[in-house]
Amino acid sequence: MSRYPELQQELEHRRKKGLQRMLRTTEYVAECQGTWIVSNGQKLLNLSSNNYLGLSHDPRLLNTWQLTANTFGAGGTSSRLVVGNSSCYHHTEQIISRWKEREATLLFANGYMANLGCISALLDRHSAIYSDRLNHASIVDGTILSRASHYRYRHNDYEHLQYLLQKHKEKHRRNLIVTDTVFSMDGDKANIEELIKIKHDYGAFLMVDEAHASGVYGETGAGLCHQLGVHQEVDILMGTCSKALGLYGAYVCADQVLIDYLVHTCRPLIYSTSLPPALVTAIGHSVAIVQQEEWRRQELHRKSNQFRTQLQQAGLLVPSGDSPIVPLLLGDNQTAIEYSNRLEQAGILAVAIRPPTVPEDSARIRFSLMATHSDEDIAWAAHQTIQTAMELGVIT
Ligand SMILES: Cc1ncc(COP(=O)(O)O)c(C=O)c1O
């Protein structure tokens, strides 16, 4: 009997609803650069990482990391505002500012902290945030922390957004519209051009989260806003180093004055130890690779489209799109778990995503592709996915 029967009961309740979570132990297959993974002693094709460009195991990045650690040490040692602001930071932030074509950049510990810190620094209880319903949890949590009024508009529904702005904006000192540019669980996109128009019409700030677009869209991989040529018009451009860059960390790009303001007010930046310098330097190196190696983006898109099309042609409920995120919509939690388990038995790691990560009754398998998957692996994975759908009666 547990010492905490109430907690035990709640866990049991979650299990019955198909909402149990577990920490899976994984190891990488050395020569496969992250495309294959070992879990429970089984070799599995990895269709669940955000390592879109296959850079997490790139020998150039590992080398940079090691060399920098030899000189600068293994840890950040203090907050950046004390003695943790190594010269590596300045260098990498300049690289990112040039890449994003923005005045200034601030690195953060991770994407969660960047959103949490930025939103809670810019807004207070006299402010309001207008946030897409499917935005990432870190945006929601930053909003709660800020104590700003929280208005959630229906997903990509800008009439609803304008209705909310019209109704509430005068009550607040500062109004911020925030959206993911590519939504993490659906792979669909916000209409950034439309949002820029609305931002101007209502005198609001616009913040975009390019976590799943950075490295993936635009000629140099700078993101969706760059692909559209509107990156200068967005107030706050946020992105992560944990996905296409293959590393860890995040950044916010904006006008210098906004970055200065964050340095003075952003609590996760001020009251937390800086990132290890070796990682910061590796981030700069990864940006350079992402800019130069366009073939990675081309391969990623080609393979994602191939996989998506194969599933759609078999009659599976897979929304159209062009991102490397390919969701297979199943609805109920138990079907999603069973589907994922069967794929695992067949040799594919593709995890089931359930509420609250996605809305109720929209459990799914979230496939995510990598530039470095082989064509054979992708074709085989599509075949296994379709077979599984037939076994489970998802398609006939
Ligand atoms: C849209 C979005 N924003 C932010 C984050 C958080 O980034 P990180 O994993 O670097 O904390 C994620 C990661 O899952 C994400 O999908």
The ligand as an SDF file (V2000), in Angstrom:
LIG
                    3D

 16 16  0  0  0  0  0  0  0  0999 V2000
    5.9210   25.0820  -30.2520 C   0  0  0  0  0  0  0  0  0  0  0  0
    6.8940   24.7720  -29.1550 C   0  0  0  0  0  0  0  0  0  0  0  0
    7.3780   25.7780  -28.4130 N   0  0  0  0  0  0  0  0  0  0  0  0
    8.2450   25.5550  -27.4210 C   0  0  0  0  0  0  0  0  0  0  0  0
    8.6970   24.2940  -27.1160 C   0  0  0  0  0  0  0  0  0  0  0  0
    9.6370   24.0770  -25.9830 C   0  0  0  0  0  0  0  0  0  0  0  0
   10.9330   23.9240  -26.4770 O   0  0  0  0  0  0  0  0  0  0  0  0
   12.0350   23.1380  -25.6480 P   0  0  0  0  0  0  0  0  0  0  0  0
   11.8130   21.6880  -25.8850 O   0  0  0  0  0  0  0  0  0  0  0  0
   13.3300   23.6350  -26.1810 O   0  0  0  0  0  0  0  0  0  0  0  0
   11.8460   23.4830  -24.2030 O   0  0  0  0  0  0  0  0  0  0  0  0
    8.2590   23.2170  -27.8820 C   0  0  0  0  0  0  0  0  0  0  0  0
    8.7920   21.8730  -27.6010 C   0  0  0  0  0  0  0  0  0  0  0  0
    8.2090   20.8880  -27.5360 O   0  0  0  0  0  0  0  0  0  0  0  0
    7.3080   23.4520  -28.9130 C   0  0  0  0  0  0  0  0  0  0  0  0
    6.8070   22.4390  -29.6210 O   0  0  0  0  0  0  0  0  0  0  0  0
  1  2  1  0
  2  3  1  0
  2 15  2  0
  3  4  2  0
  4  5  1  0
  5  6  1  0
  5 12  2  0
  6  7  1  0
  7  8  1  0
  8  9  2  0
  8 10  1  0
  8 11  1  0
 12 13  1  0
 12 15  1  0
 13 14  2  0
 15 16  1  0
M  END
$$$$
